[in-house]
Amino acid sequence: MKVLIDECLPRKVKAEANAEFVRTVPEVGWASIQNGARCV
C-alpha cells in the first residue's frame, strides 16, 4: 500500500502508518500547492 500524508498532519503519523511506502507532501515537493493546481 502507498500512503501520502497531507501537510496538515504531524510528521509522526508517518512512523505510525502501516504501509510499505509512506511519504509526506513536503517530501514529494508538493507543499503549499493549492487545490486545482497542476503538478507536473
C-alpha positions as CSV (number, residue, x, y, z in Angstrom):
1,M,0.0,0.0,0.0
2,K,1.2,3.5,-0.8
3,V,0.3,6.4,1.6
4,L,0.7,10.1,1.0
5,I,0.4,12.1,4.2
6,D,-1.1,15.6,3.9
7,E,1.0,18.5,5.1
8,C,-1.6,19.4,7.8
9,L,-0.9,16.2,9.7
10,P,2.0,15.8,12.2
11,R,5.1,14.0,10.8
12,K,5.0,11.4,13.4
13,V,1.9,9.9,11.7
14,K,4.4,8.6,9.1
15,A,6.1,6.4,11.6
16,E,2.7,5.0,12.7
17,A,1.4,4.2,9.2
18,N,1.3,0.6,8.4
19,A,2.3,0.7,4.8
20,E,5.4,-0.2,2.7
21,F,5.7,3.2,1.0
22,V,4.9,6.3,3.0
23,R,5.8,9.9,2.0
24,T,4.7,13.3,3.2
25,V,3.5,16.1,0.9
26,P,6.7,18.2,1.5
27,E,8.9,15.1,0.8
28,V,7.5,14.9,-2.7
29,G,7.7,18.6,-3.3
30,W,4.0,19.4,-3.2
31,A,3.9,21.6,-0.1
32,S,1.6,24.7,-0.4
33,I,0.1,23.6,-3.7
34,Q,-3.5,24.9,-3.9
35,N,-6.5,22.7,-5.0
36,G,-6.8,22.6,-8.7
37,A,-3.2,23.5,-9.4
38,R,-1.4,21.3,-12.0
39,C,1.5,19.3,-10.7
40,V,3.9,18.2,-13.4
